């Protein structure tokens, strides 16, 4: 009972209560009615609430999420839906209060964080009053506060401070085995909350125990033992469990963002909110991507500079050898190592790319900027602890009180506007997972689907993301409506918003909305007896989605939504393919490069056969690295007829993800030009093997003098390959060619590759 006596607990309890009072001041609207609000009703926020709530209410398996990606569904780990927590509330029958429980716990993590920061400060002999104030001040400047507006499972503010406290216990306890088990369970629980947060905690452990070993080689067994239980075992166990229960193949090995969303000095030194931010903007500082923000506070910067100046002045009398071996200094160095990693240093430099290419697991990290969170907590507390002891050692209690007090006040000044802004944002949206708050029209459609025995639905505008390589991006309003409809009907949807979906499945979904003459292989994976609804909220539909609606009859409508019953034979018909084959038989005129047509008409074609490397057709293809985007085609329009033209080329998505765009630029004279067409390659709706077709439609008029075609976008330095560039006037007779790939014969129709055994099923 000595761990729970009043004397030991009263100051941590006081810290909790005072921190909760600050929390209540900012977030009282939500705290008084946590089940009434969604912290975010768009983007990742509504998706994360939906996956959490649907899994708790409708799924019977811990591992399988059945709300999206029908008929394949998805492994729950990839849905960012708090799988462990959703399982727990389902087990105790609290699904109706799921949103409120989650919201309350996310906010409660703030005072819990303050308690752990207080315990760390007290461990390093900071006086109780200062420890309480400093812990609360650091808590409410946390960079994780931004995650409340979307990435809910990353917003547990206590995660890193509690891990730090556990590391202190592991390093100093006479019973390290007990703390090793506790820390393993802690890290593993976060792997099942959000794997990325689990990895951040494990990396913190790895960095610290590595430095323990470096400072004292006799500690290698201890260090290795803790690295094993805090990194190797939880990560390996998670991977084994996913491998055992995940039946989705060919996921992206390397997520996007390793070379994009990394941090810089501005991430930790530049104020993004508060009075200091106005000064920074007025000076003209450039802010890093918000994903990497971990601003340490002007107070921390002042304290740190004071420490540096003092250390220089007293350099002859300071025992630097003892300082360098101190546990707190090891934590400081661990945070610096992790900060360097968050800068993507040295990996971002071209001559070091071989490291990440050789060590595959490194590229599993998509947003390195989040690793700055470790630095935020460790650096701020280390600076406060050192500053406190520096002045106390000098006996300058008045100066300590003045500077420390002013510093703590300024922490709150800088965090005030940030907390007010976030509190306002997270109290704007009603909890639509309560029937009284949901749209009556949406509930009406949900009842209609259930009462008429539908098995699943397609929602238009359609979204299916992401394998991070190919995707279809619909509209935010449609995503919101589809999530609400799925939750209340309990039906799965073909739509999906997840991470790292199977590429094999994603290809079928992209091709599902391809041209009418292309076979839709997804249809064959859907039970032939399944009754599928097409639901639309009448938002903007693209041409393929309009074609889907026009090819079906409405069965039900209300003021906001329309419903059709999907007809697989109407949507996946051989009629248009047969027309193409018939037209090919009539294309008797031989043109250049093996193309045939019914007339001798102009077209531009480049297969880059003079180059070496993997190609779609012929001997070669065009290869380069992202960031190097020379002109692929440049021709005059002097001899061309006016009209609409189509440019198309093929991109190899196996070499690297299709995260760039195709561009057609039309020149009007020597000084003026404009981008007449752009195409997101990742949203291709015609994918064959490892190749995806990008199409760009533009118009030539009397004012257009020349045409340029090139790529643009990502400058990651990763390789890309394109092949088979074709430009033709749409009104002209079609072009035909033949090719063979992987033992399959193809008819090439205006650069679309059609299997000659299409519709053989």
Buried (B, 14 or more C-beta within 10 A) or exposed (E): EEEEEEEEEEBBEBBBEBBBEBBEEBBEBBBEEBBBBBBBBBBBBBBBBBBBBBBBBBBEEBBBBBBBBBBBBBBBBBBBBBBBBBBEBBEEEEBBBBBBBBBBBBBBBBBBBBBBBBBBBBBBEBEBEBBBBBBBBBBBBBBBBBBBBBBBBBBBBBBBBBBBBBBBBBBEEEEBEEBBEBBBEBBBBBBBBBBBBBBBBBBBBBBBBBBBBEBEEEBEEBBEBBBBBBBEBBBEEBEEBBEEBBEBEEBBEBBBBBBBBBBBEBBBBBBBBBEBBEEBBEEEEEBBBEBBBBBBBBBBBBBBEBBEEBBEEEEEEEEEEEEEEEBBBBBBBBBBBBBBBBBBBEBBEEEEBEEBEEEEEBBBBBBBBBBBBBBBBBBBBBBBBBBBBBBBEEEEEEEBEEBBEEBBEBBBBBBBEBBEBBBEBBBEBEBBBBEEBBBEBBBBBBEBBEEEEBBBBBBBBBBBBBBBBBBBBBBBEBBBBBBBBBBBBBBBBBBBBBBBBBBEBBBBBBBBBBBBBBBBBBBEEBEEEEBBBBBBBBBEBBEBBEBBBEBBEEEBBEEBBBBBBBBBEEBBBBEEBEEBBEBBEEBEEEBEEBBBBBEEBEBBBBBBBEBEBBBBBBEBBBBBBBBEBEEBBEEEBEEBEEEEBBBBBBBBBEBBBBBBBBBBBBBEEEEEBEBBBBBBBBBBBBBBBBBBBBBBBBEBEEEBBBBBBBBBBBBBBBEBBBBBBBBBBEEBBBBBBBBEBEEEEBBBBBBBBBBEEBEEE
